[in-house]
Amino acid sequence: MSQDTPSSRLSRRSFLWTAAAGVGMAGLHLAAGAQNPEIAGFEKTDATVQEGAVWTPRSDRKIRMGIAGYGVCKFGAAFYLQDHPNVEVVAVSDLMPDRCAALAEVCRCPKTYPSLEELIKDNTIEAVFIATDAPSHAWHCIQALRHGKHVACAVPAVFGSLEEADQLLEAVKESGLTYMMFETSAYHNEAYAMRELYKAGMLGTLVYAEGEYFHYMDVPIDSFRGWRVGLPPQWYPTHSNAYYTCITGGSFTEVSCMGIPGQIAEFLPKNNRYQNPFATEIALFRTSEGGMARMAVSWDTPGHQGEMGRVRGTKGSMTGMTYQGIADIAGINLNKPPLPPTVEAGGHGGSHGYLGDEFVNAILENRKPLVDIITALNTTVSGVVAHQSALKNGELMKIPQYSL
């Protein structure tokens, strides 16, 4: 989406975009029409659904929704909002006319706008889903909130900036509206089960958690203005960090992170706009419970790909769907509730439909969504500080804490 930000915001992001010219923009983009590699984690997985349960609507109201963004991941339509019985998609937008038309078709929506900035001026729209480029997420969400819209956004909440985190939090507070980050790991089958056990006290205090996001990018994924090329791994930390923050609702308080130089040309500092030397970053966090978490993000290691995690607590541990511990978990349903019949569980481990449904229900019920602004920032900003630590050879650094 377009970047008509006020002059006060033309600092870090403008520098990043401008700096790209210094290394040659041609080196930062895939050739037009190049074949994108399969994107790790996008596979559809059957959801673990509660046996015999029947979906029951919370309301017969339809939320009038706008959707912005239909890029390489086609995320604008990936979360089945257009198929939800409590949603009417009334407008869509993308900067590229062909993509905008394609999004309109799949959402069965005749009204289009050439940009998010134009879409959010439509006073008939109550809520927006923002699936634009990651560097624009925070500012686009801020604009939408200021125009009176509930907001859901693809990950990450902010892009390498602590300042953006403060601005986004302030916008949510001032608006009083619903904000949700669509973190896919939060609704993986095993993550849902871990969260239910944790809430029931069956894991106890988490002593240790692990999360991993392994995504081999020997051929970079094309993206708007090439933002993915040379991306610092811990600037995209949510798929791994969610295996603590979206299980417990807690945060990370400090971090020591080590980075490993990349083997791929794009991860030489001279070849990317971020001057980033690392393709793998492994962070060791202290958690708000006093425990520890190891969270790994890697772009250039072949082998098993995707998002995964494990937890170990004072009463029990869980890897995959296997629980081992001293607590009796009989009577605790570890399977997810059913979705509306028209909504699929979808990609990223059967999480997409659940994220869309959670956003819709949070608005209908006037409640906090699972991945609200605080959890979104706790999941994202910790990675921003982790990358700073990696650049300082693992220096232990404090992480900002957020509250409403």
DOZAGU-922908 format. One record per residue (C-alpha): residue in one letter; chain; x, y, z. Coordinates in pm, whole numbers. Layout:
BEGIN
('A', 'A', (X, Y, Z))
...
***
This chain:
BEGIN
('M', 'A', (0, 0, 0))
('S', 'A', (110, 361, -46))
('Q', 'A', (325, 539, 211))
('D', 'A', (165, 884, 264))
('T', 'A', (292, 904, 620))
('P', 'A', (344, 1238, 795))
('S', 'A', (690, 1391, 796))
('S', 'A', (750, 1282, 1153))
('R', 'A', (749, 921, 1034))
('L', 'A', (992, 961, 745))
('S', 'A', (1288, 854, 953))
('R', 'A', (1378, 488, 985))
('R', 'A', (1147, 343, 717))
('S', 'A', (1233, 610, 460))
('F', 'A', (1599, 542, 525))
('L', 'A', (1549, 171, 464))
('W', 'A', (1370, 225, 134))
('T', 'A', (1622, 489, 22))
('A', 'A', (1919, 281, 127))
('A', 'A', (1810, 9, -112))
('A', 'A', (1912, 230, -400))
('G', 'A', (2266, 234, -267))
('V', 'A', (2304, -141, -313))
('G', 'A', (2122, -152, -643))
('M', 'A', (1750, -218, -656))
('A', 'A', (1799, -467, -936))
('G', 'A', (1980, -692, -692))
('L', 'A', (1692, -680, -446))
('H', 'A', (1411, -799, -672))
('L', 'A', (1332, -1126, -838))
('A', 'A', (1289, -1103, -1211))
('A', 'A', (931, -1044, -1320))
('G', 'A', (752, -1371, -1355))
('A', 'A', (1015, -1566, -1160))
('Q', 'A', (885, -1884, -1001))
('N', 'A', (825, -1839, -630))
('P', 'A', (930, -2132, -411))
('E', 'A', (672, -2314, -204))
('I', 'A', (615, -2115, 112))
('A', 'A', (690, -2310, 427))
('G', 'A', (398, -2347, 664))
('F', 'A', (123, -2278, 409))
('E', 'A', (15, -2640, 393))
('K', 'A', (-342, -2714, 491))
('T', 'A', (-376, -2942, 792))
('D', 'A', (-685, -3106, 934))
('A', 'A', (-790, -2931, 1253))
('T', 'A', (-848, -3131, 1570))
('V', 'A', (-1220, -3061, 1609))
('Q', 'A', (-1424, -3150, 1917))
('E', 'A', (-1619, -3467, 1845))
('G', 'A', (-1993, -3417, 1819))
('A', 'A', (-1971, -3040, 1867))
('V', 'A', (-2192, -2820, 1647))
('W', 'A', (-2112, -2462, 1553))
('T', 'A', (-2357, -2214, 1702))
('P', 'A', (-2370, -1854, 1577))
('R', 'A', (-2304, -1580, 1831))
('S', 'A', (-2520, -1333, 1643))
('D', 'A', (-2712, -1287, 1323))
('R', 'A', (-2535, -955, 1261))
('K', 'A', (-2301, -913, 966))
('I', 'A', (-1989, -703, 1017))
('R', 'A', (-1923, -477, 718))
('M', 'A', (-1560, -546, 641))
('G', 'A', (-1291, -416, 406))
('I', 'A', (-986, -618, 303))
('A', 'A', (-655, -468, 188))
('G', 'A', (-376, -662, 21))
('Y', 'A', (-355, -954, -222))
('G', 'A', (18, -999, -278))
('V', 'A', (234, -1306, -332))
('C', 'A', (78, -1485, -32))
('K', 'A', (-277, -1382, -132))
('F', 'A', (-346, -1334, 236))
('G', 'A', (-637, -1097, 180))
('A', 'A', (-864, -1394, 112))
('A', 'A', (-669, -1665, 296))
('F', 'A', (-851, -1639, 628))
('Y', 'A', (-1201, -1703, 489))
('L', 'A', (-1348, -1377, 616))
('Q', 'A', (-1540, -1354, 288))
('D', 'A', (-1702, -1690, 372))
('H', 'A', (-1791, -1617, 734))
('P', 'A', (-2168, -1598, 797))
('N', 'A', (-2120, -1291, 1019))
('V', 'A', (-1920, -1094, 762))
('E', 'A', (-2009, -895, 454))
('V', 'A', (-1700, -790, 259))
('V', 'A', (-1809, -453, 120))
('A', 'A', (-1480, -327, -28))
('V', 'A', (-1129, -445, -115))
('S', 'A', (-808, -276, -221))
('D', 'A', (-461, -340, -355))
('L', 'A', (-214, -100, -515))
('M', 'A', (-191, -323, -822))
('P', 'A', (-512, -316, -1029))
('D', 'A', (-489, -680, -1139))
('R', 'A', (-448, -800, -783))
('C', 'A', (-726, -572, -664))
('A', 'A', (-958, -720, -928))
('A', 'A', (-860, -1074, -830))
('L', 'A', (-927, -1003, -462))
('A', 'A', (-1265, -853, -548))
('E', 'A', (-1356, -1164, -743))
('V', 'A', (-1262, -1416, -474))
('C', 'A', (-1438, -1204, -209))
('R', 'A', (-1744, -1164, -431))
('C', 'A', (-1724, -790, -372))
('P', 'A', (-1788, -535, -651))
('K', 'A', (-1650, -229, -471))
('T', 'A', (-1276, -164, -496))
('Y', 'A', (-1039, 111, -388))
('P', 'A', (-691, 182, -528))
('S', 'A', (-530, 194, -182))
('L', 'A', (-590, 127, 183))
('E', 'A', (-586, 501, 244))
('E', 'A', (-891, 538, 20))
('L', 'A', (-1068, 230, 153))
('I', 'A', (-1062, 343, 516))
('K', 'A', (-1238, 669, 424))
('D', 'A', (-1549, 460, 350))
('N', 'A', (-1772, 523, 650))
('T', 'A', (-1983, 215, 581))
('I', 'A', (-1688, -11, 673))
('E', 'A', (-1672, -125, 1037))
('A', 'A', (-1357, -337, 1029))
('V', 'A', (-1059, -403, 805))
('F', 'A', (-819, -689, 754))
('I', 'A', (-476, -558, 656))
('A', 'A', (-264, -798, 451))
('T', 'A', (-23, -543, 306))
('D', 'A', (359, -548, 311))
('A', 'A', (515, -602, 654))
('P', 'A', (701, -269, 669))
('S', 'A', (364, -90, 637))
('H', 'A', (164, -294, 889))
('A', 'A', (193, -63, 1188))
('W', 'A', (122, 259, 1000))
('H', 'A', (-167, 109, 805))
('C', 'A', (-322, -18, 1128))
('I', 'A', (-278, 322, 1292))
('Q', 'A', (-451, 493, 999))
('A', 'A', (-739, 246, 1005))
('L', 'A', (-788, 283, 1380))
('R', 'A', (-789, 661, 1346))
('H', 'A', (-1065, 625, 1087))
('G', 'A', (-1276, 431, 1335))
('K', 'A', (-1220, 78, 1207))
('H', 'A', (-1163, -241, 1403))
('V', 'A', (-837, -387, 1274))
('A', 'A', (-695, -732, 1207))
('C', 'A', (-346, -752, 1062))
('A', 'A', (-110, -1010, 922))
('V', 'A', (219, -1060, 1110))
('P', 'A', (434, -897, 1230))
('A', 'A', (266, -617, 1425))
('V', 'A', (564, -385, 1375))
('F', 'A', (868, -406, 1153))
('G', 'A', (1196, -364, 1335))
('S', 'A', (1085, -53, 1526))
('L', 'A', (1023, 8, 1896))
('E', 'A', (890, 353, 1809))
('E', 'A', (620, 199, 1588))
('A', 'A', (520, -31, 1874))
('D', 'A', (457, 268, 2102))
('Q', 'A', (262, 449, 1830))
('L', 'A', (46, 147, 1750))
('L', 'A', (-34, 83, 2116))
('E', 'A', (-131, 448, 2162))
('A', 'A', (-360, 434, 1857))
('V', 'A', (-538, 127, 1996))
('K', 'A', (-579, 291, 2336))
('E', 'A', (-712, 615, 2188))
('S', 'A', (-957, 440, 1957))
('G', 'A', (-1099, 189, 2204))
('L', 'A', (-1141, -44, 1906))
('T', 'A', (-1053, -409, 1854))
('Y', 'A', (-704, -490, 1726))
('M', 'A', (-590, -845, 1648))
('M', 'A', (-274, -985, 1492))
('F', 'A', (-332, -1299, 1285))
('E', 'A', (-53, -1513, 1433))
('T', 'A', (-93, -1855, 1279))
('S', 'A', (100, -2055, 1539))
('A', 'A', (-161, -1955, 1798))
('Y', 'A', (-410, -2196, 1638))
('H', 'A', (-187, -2485, 1548))
('N', 'A', (-345, -2800, 1686))
('E', 'A', (-74, -2854, 1946))
('A', 'A', (-57, -2485, 2043))
('Y', 'A', (-432, -2479, 2105))
('A', 'A', (-397, -2792, 2323))
('M', 'A', (-101, -2642, 2512))
('R', 'A', (-300, -2327, 2583))
('E', 'A', (-598, -2523, 2715))
('L', 'A', (-372, -2726, 2945))
('Y', 'A', (-193, -2414, 3065))
('K', 'A', (-519, -2233, 3140))
('A', 'A', (-637, -2537, 3338))
('G', 'A', (-315, -2538, 3541))
('M', 'A', (-205, -2875, 3404))
('L', 'A', (137, -2754, 3287))
('G', 'A', (211, -2551, 3598))
('T', 'A', (466, -2272, 3556))
('L', 'A', (648, -2297, 3225))
('V', 'A', (1014, -2353, 3304))
('Y', 'A', (1116, -2379, 2940))
('A', 'A', (960, -2327, 2600))
('E', 'A', (1093, -2372, 2249))
('G', 'A', (967, -2226, 1926))
('E', 'A', (1110, -2261, 1577))
('Y', 'A', (1038, -2101, 1244))
('F', 'A', (1251, -2268, 978))
('H', 'A', (1198, -2136, 627))
('Y', 'A', (1463, -2219, 368))
('M', 'A', (1489, -1927, 127))
('D', 'A', (1768, -2019, -114))
('V', 'A', (1539, -1853, -369))
('P', 'A', (1394, -1541, -204))
('I', 'A', (1018, -1501, -204))
('D', 'A', (917, -1204, -414))
('S', 'A', (746, -926, -221))
('F', 'A', (641, -564, -245))
('R', 'A', (958, -357, -291))
('G', 'A', (1156, -672, -207))
('W', 'A', (1107, -631, 166))
('R', 'A', (1179, -1000, 237))
('V', 'A', (1526, -997, 79))
('G', 'A', (1790, -1003, 352))
('L', 'A', (1524, -973, 623))
('P', 'A', (1671, -1002, 977))
('P', 'A', (1528, -1332, 1103))
('Q', 'A', (1418, -1196, 1441))
('W', 'A', (1223, -915, 1274))
('Y', 'A', (981, -1192, 1174))
('P', 'A', (968, -1379, 1505))
('T', 'A', (601, -1433, 1573))
('H', 'A', (564, -1788, 1439))
('S', 'A', (822, -1910, 1690))
('N', 'A', (763, -1670, 1981))
('A', 'A', (393, -1759, 1984))
('Y', 'A', (489, -2092, 2140))
('Y', 'A', (525, -1898, 2462))
('T', 'A', (327, -1575, 2432))
('C', 'A', (17, -1730, 2274))
('I', 'A', (25, -2026, 2513))
('T', 'A', (56, -1831, 2838))
('G', 'A', (-39, -1473, 2752))
('G', 'A', (295, -1376, 2906))
('S', 'A', (592, -1184, 2774))
('F', 'A', (969, -1197, 2739))
('T', 'A', (1162, -964, 2968))
('E', 'A', (1523, -991, 2847))
('V', 'A', (1716, -1162, 2571))
('S', 'A', (2056, -1278, 2456))
('C', 'A', (2060, -1367, 2088))
('M', 'A', (2331, -1512, 1867))
('G', 'A', (2335, -1467, 1491))
('I', 'A', (2499, -1685, 1231))
('P', 'A', (2623, -1534, 904))
('G', 'A', (2419, -1641, 605))
('Q', 'A', (2538, -1868, 326))
('I', 'A', (2311, -1698, 71))
('A', 'A', (2427, -1384, -108))
('E', 'A', (2128, -1176, 3))
('F', 'A', (2243, -1207, 363))
('L', 'A', (2572, -1026, 306))
('P', 'A', (2526, -678, 457))
('K', 'A', (2627, -512, 130))
('N', 'A', (2348, -696, -54))
('N', 'A', (2044, -606, 156))
('R', 'A', (1881, -282, 263))
('Y', 'A', (1893, -378, 629))
('Q', 'A', (2272, -422, 635))
('N', 'A', (2184, -755, 797))
('P', 'A', (2456, -1021, 813))
('F', 'A', (2246, -1300, 963))
('A', 'A', (2027, -1569, 807))
('T', 'A', (1979, -1754, 1136))
('E', 'A', (1923, -1601, 1480))
('I', 'A', (1874, -1805, 1797))
('A', 'A', (1734, -1613, 2095))
('L', 'A', (1739, -1714, 2461))
('F', 'A', (1469, -1524, 2648))
('R', 'A', (1381, -1481, 3014))
('T', 'A', (1004, -1506, 3048))
('S', 'A', (763, -1309, 3264))
('E', 'A', (713, -1627, 3470))
('G', 'A', (1085, -1640, 3545))
('G', 'A', (1144, -1931, 3307))
('M', 'A', (1341, -1950, 2984))
('A', 'A', (1257, -1982, 2617))
('R', 'A', (1472, -2062, 2315))
('M', 'A', (1327, -1919, 1997))
('A', 'A', (1489, -1985, 1659))
('V', 'A', (1433, -1829, 1318))
('S', 'A', (1635, -1947, 1019))
('W', 'A', (1622, -1867, 649))
('D', 'A', (1911, -2068, 503))
('T', 'A', (1913, -2412, 665))
('P', 'A', (1769, -2698, 457))
('G', 'A', (1572, -2977, 617))
('H', 'A', (1237, -2984, 795))
('Q', 'A', (1056, -2655, 741))
('G', 'A', (769, -2479, 914))
('E', 'A', (660, -2365, 1260))
('M', 'A', (677, -2584, 1566))
('G', 'A', (725, -2569, 1940))
('R', 'A', (744, -2751, 2272))
('V', 'A', (677, -2655, 2635))
('R', 'A', (800, -2789, 2968))
('G', 'A', (631, -2694, 3293))
('T', 'A', (648, -2776, 3661))
('K', 'A', (352, -3015, 3623))
('G', 'A', (386, -3142, 3269))
('S', 'A', (539, -3111, 2926))
('M', 'A', (402, -3125, 2576))
('T', 'A', (557, -3200, 2238))
('G', 'A', (320, -3217, 1946))
('M', 'A', (-7, -3357, 2077))
('T', 'A', (164, -3572, 2341))
('Y', 'A', (129, -3465, 2704))
('Q', 'A', (347, -3614, 2978))
('G', 'A', (314, -3504, 3337))
('I', 'A', (189, -3550, 3687))
('A', 'A', (-149, -3385, 3628))
('D', 'A', (-465, -3572, 3537))
('I', 'A', (-595, -3408, 3219))
('A', 'A', (-909, -3620, 3194))
('G', 'A', (-1206, -3402, 3109))
('I', 'A', (-1003, -3128, 2939))
('N', 'A', (-1091, -3108, 2571))
('L', 'A', (-772, -3043, 2372))
('N', 'A', (-950, -3025, 2038))
('K', 'A', (-1065, -2702, 1878))
('P', 'A', (-1431, -2602, 1857))
('P', 'A', (-1604, -2629, 1520))
('L', 'A', (-1593, -2346, 1268))
('P', 'A', (-1894, -2219, 1074))
('P', 'A', (-1980, -2474, 802))
('T', 'A', (-1876, -2227, 530))
('V', 'A', (-1529, -2165, 678))
('E', 'A', (-1228, -2392, 627))
('A', 'A', (-952, -2438, 884))
('G', 'A', (-710, -2365, 600))
('G', 'A', (-336, -2312, 587))
('H', 'A', (-57, -2274, 839))
('G', 'A', (-150, -2587, 1027))
('G', 'A', (-525, -2539, 1009))
('S', 'A', (-513, -2195, 1171))
('H', 'A', (-647, -1952, 911))
('G', 'A', (-1018, -2007, 959))
('Y', 'A', (-983, -1995, 1337))
('L', 'A', (-802, -1661, 1331))
('G', 'A', (-1072, -1505, 1113))
('D', 'A', (-1345, -1650, 1332))
('E', 'A', (-1179, -1521, 1649))
('F', 'A', (-1159, -1166, 1511))
('V', 'A', (-1523, -1172, 1409))
('N', 'A', (-1640, -1309, 1743))
('A', 'A', (-1430, -1061, 1941))
('I', 'A', (-1610, -776, 1763))
('L', 'A', (-1954, -933, 1801))
('E', 'A', (-1899, -1005, 2171))
('N', 'A', (-1713, -679, 2243))
('R', 'A', (-1423, -862, 2404))
('K', 'A', (-1046, -890, 2377))
('P', 'A', (-932, -1124, 2097))
('L', 'A', (-677, -1397, 2162))
('V', 'A', (-387, -1213, 1998))
('D', 'A', (-475, -862, 2111))
('I', 'A', (-246, -560, 2091))
('I', 'A', (-50, -656, 2404))
('T', 'A', (11, -1015, 2298))
('A', 'A', (90, -893, 1945))
('L', 'A', (356, -654, 2071))
('N', 'A', (496, -904, 2322))
('T', 'A', (527, -1155, 2039))
('T', 'A', (687, -913, 1792))
('V', 'A', (899, -658, 1980))
('S', 'A', (1099, -925, 2161))
('G', 'A', (1237, -1023, 1822))
('V', 'A', (1331, -665, 1739))
('V', 'A', (1540, -648, 2056))
('A', 'A', (1678, -997, 1989))
('H', 'A', (1821, -879, 1656))
('Q', 'A', (1982, -583, 1834))
('S', 'A', (2139, -832, 2075))
('A', 'A', (2268, -1046, 1787))
('L', 'A', (2434, -740, 1632))
('K', 'A', (2609, -692, 1968))
('N', 'A', (2734, -1052, 1983))
('G', 'A', (2469, -1174, 2223))
('E', 'A', (2463, -888, 2471))
('L', 'A', (2187, -937, 2729))
('M', 'A', (1922, -672, 2665))
('K', 'A', (1600, -568, 2836))
('I', 'A', (1272, -593, 2640))
('P', 'A', (998, -327, 2669))
('Q', 'A', (684, -437, 2853))
('Y', 'A', (337, -328, 2739))
('S', 'A', (2, -286, 2909))
('L', 'A', (-336, -127, 2843))
***
